[in-house]
């Protein structure tokens, strides 16, 4: 997996918080259940294969091939749903970057990075700026019951419970 060499600690934590939030939102978004059904039907495989098709290094070429790839209309729907979710997260994010910087100054936030970097789920890590396809692949992994993804998200939930509540969330 290629890593973002220039990604700072602050960027990793921001990406992690945003991506984790989007994945959790996606777990409860009815549209993702419908998309999972469409994908598994189109691929003729289980939801884990659908997640792999989205996250694989040649996912774009698979989609272009038609059968066996992710249909373009499914990719479009994923982008629409995630765009709405991203807007919601952005609307609740602090407008002053110094507020976020001060919030994550606690060393407890480093543990979240450690958790993510201890797992290789065959896709870009949650500490990176993720594409819609990568985010959707995490949602589909969890919905499909992937044990390693579930374990990582359980560890992240436990970690998140131990960090201070964001001041902008009060």
N, C-alpha and C positions, 0 to 999 in steps of 0.2 A: 504494500500500500504506500502510495506517495504521501508524504507528510508536508504540511505547510511549514517550511523552514522559518519563515519570518513571523509566525504566529506567536504573539506574546502571551504571558500568563493571563493578563486581563482579557485578551481576545478569546482565549480558550475557555475561560470561565463564562464569559458572556455567551459564546456559542453554545456551551453546555447547557446553561440555564434556558436559553431560548429553544434549543433543539429538544431538550427534555420536556419542556412545556408543550411544544408542538406535538410531540409523539403522544403525550398523555391526552391532549385534546383530541388527537386523531383516533385514539382508542375508543372514545365515546362519540365520535362523529358518525352518524348513521350513513353518511355518504361513503365512508371508507368500507363499511360492511358491503354496500352495493358494489363498490369498485372491486373489492376482493372477490365477490361472486363473479363479476364480469371477467376478471383476470384469470381465475381458476378455470372458468369455462373456456376462455379463448386459448389458454395454454394446455388445456386438457390435463392439468396436474393439480397438485395440492397448493395450498396457500404459501407454503415455504418455497416451492418452486417459483411461484409468482414473485415473492420477495426477492429471490435470487435473480430473476429476470430483470427486475428493476435495478438492482445494485451491481450486477455483473459488469465487468470492464467493457464488454461488447454489447451492453444493453441497447444502445442506440442502433447498432447494426442488426440486432435481433428484431427490433421493432420494425425496421425498414424491410425486413424479409417477409413480414406478414405472419403466416402460421408459425406458431412456436414463439413468436415475439410478443411484446406488449403492444396492443393496438394503439394507434395514435389517438383515438378518441378517449381511451382510458387515461393516457398521459395528460391530455387536455383537461379532463375532469379532475385529475389529481392536482394539477396546477391551479385550477380554479378554487378548489376546496382549501388548499394550503395558502393561497393568496389571501383568502378571507381570514383564515386563522392567524396568519402573520400580521395582518392589519390589526386584529384584536390584541395580539401581544404587543405590538408597537404602540398602540394607544395607551397601554398601561405601563410602558417603559418610562423611566425617568428622562425628562428632557435635558437635564443638566448632567453631562458626563461625569462631573466631579462627584455627584451623589452616588453613582454606581461605583466609581473608583474607591470611594471611602467605604462603601458597603462591603466590597469584596477584599478589603485590606486584611481581614481576619485570615490567619493561616489555615483555618478549618476548610477554606475553599479549595486548598491544594489537594485535599483528599478526593474530591470529585474528579479532578484530572487524573489522579492515580488510578482510580477505579476504571475509568474509561480506557486508559492506556494499558490496563492489564488484560483487556479483552481484544481479540481480533475476530470480529464477526464477518469478515470478508467484505467489508464496505467502509467508506470513510467514517472516521470516528466522530462521536457527538461533540468533540471539542473543536471540530472544524466547521467552517461555513458550509452547510449542506445544501445540495440541490433538492428540488422537490422529489425526484426519484429516490434519492438516498433516504430522505425523511420517510417517505411512504414505505420504503423497504423495511425500515425499523418497525413501523406500525404493523405491517403485514407479518413480520417475524413474530411479534408479540401476539397478534391475533391468531397466528398459526400454532402457538404453543411452543415456540423454540425455547428450549430449556436454558441455553447459555444467555440468550437475550433477556429472558425473564430473570435470571440470576443477576445479571448486570443491573437491570432496572430496579430490582429489589434492593441491591446494595446502594444504588443512587438515591432511592427513596429514603433509606435509612440515613444516609449521609445528609440529605437535604433537610431531614427532620432535626438534625443537630446544628444546622447553621442558623444565624439570626434571620428573623423575618425581614424582608426588604422594607425599608422605611416608606417607600411609595405604595406599599400594599396595605397600609393601615387604614 
